[in-house]
Amino acid sequence: MINRHRGETALLVDGEALPMRLTLGALAELEQAFSVDSLPELGERFAGGRLSARDIIRILTAGLRGAGSSVSEDQVASLAFDGGLNGAITAVIVLLDTTFGGADDTATAARAEVENTPRPPQPPAA
């Protein structure tokens, strides 16, 4: 279950909502991956809107690890994202917006899309 009060967002994979959040450790991981020296530089890097596929994978991996997963970048790269590439990009937008704030129309629309995505029915608990 996604806990918004903890700053968690969701990555939708095969109909399952995987929790993500950018903790200080996850942000430090991203600072190193993007060769920046500060959080404002990291925020500016993301605000530029020019992210590569490798960037998307790194951000998703850091978000999943920040929420407690021990996933690797290679594992994230092979996930079947709900909505394909657009689903992965939407998840990154929502994660970054949740972490850095400054919601704009794109992030707000992306968050609404994730929150309103129909989920497949779950089997009854045994």
N, C-alpha and C positions, 0 to 999 in steps of 0.2 A: 504494500500500500504506500502511496506517495504521501509524504508529510510536507505540505507546503510551508508549515511553520518552521521547519528545519532548513528551508531553502531548497527542497527537493523538487525536481521536475521528472518527467518521464520520457524514456526512449521506448517507442512501441516496436516490438519485435515479435513476429508470429502471433499477434493478438495479445501479447503480454506486455504490461507496462513495467519496464525495468527502471528502478529509481536511479537518479543522477543528482549530484550536487558538487559544486566546486568548493571544497574545503581549502584552508590555507595550504595544506600539503599538495592538493591537486593544482592549485594556482602556482605554487612553486615549481611543480613539474612542468606546467605550461610555460612559465617564464624561461626555464631552461630549454625547452623544446623550441621556443620561438626566439631564443637568443635576445631577450630583453632583460633590463635590470630592475624594473619596477612594475607595480600593478598599474599605474597610469599608462605606462608604455604598452603593457599588455592590452589594456582596454582600448587604447588608440589603434593598436594593431588589428583588433577585432572590428572596431568601428569603421575601418576602411572598407569593409564589405568584400574584400578580395581574398576569399579563402579557397585553397586548393582541396582536392579530395583528401590528401594527406593531412591537411589542417583539420578537416572535419573529423577524420579518424582520431587524431590526437585529442581533440576537444571532447569527443564522445568517450574515449577511453579514460581521460582524466575525470570526467563527470561520473562515470560508472565506478571507478576506483574510489572517488570521494564519497560515494554512497556505500562503500564496503565490498564491492566486487573485486575479484583478483584477475580480471580479464586482461588479455594482452592486446596490443594494437592489431596483431594479425587476426585474433579472434573477432575483434570488432569489425575489421575489414570484411570478414566473411559472413556477417549477420544479415538476415533477410529482414530489412527494415520495413515496417508497415508504411506504405506510400512510397517505397523505393528511395531514390536519392532525395526527392522532395521531403519525405518523412524524416530522413536523417538531418537535412538542412533545417527543417522546422524545429526539430529537437534541439539543435545547436543554438538557434536564435532564441528559443525560450530559455534555455540554460544560461546563456550569456546575459540575457535581459534580467533574469532572476538574480544573477550574481552581481552585475554591474549597475542595474537600475536603468533609469532614463528610458522608460518604455516609449516607443514610437508606434505609429500605426502598424508597421510591419510586424513588430514583436507582439503587439496586442492581438493582431489577427492570427498570427502563428499559434499563440497560446490558446486562443479560442478554438482553433482547428484541432489541436491536440486534445483539449478537454472535451470536445464534442464528437470525437471519433468513436463510432460505434464499436463495441467490443463483442467478440463472439460469445455465445452463451457458455457458461461454465457448468461442468457436470456437478450434480448434487454432491455435497460432502458425504463421505462414507461414515 
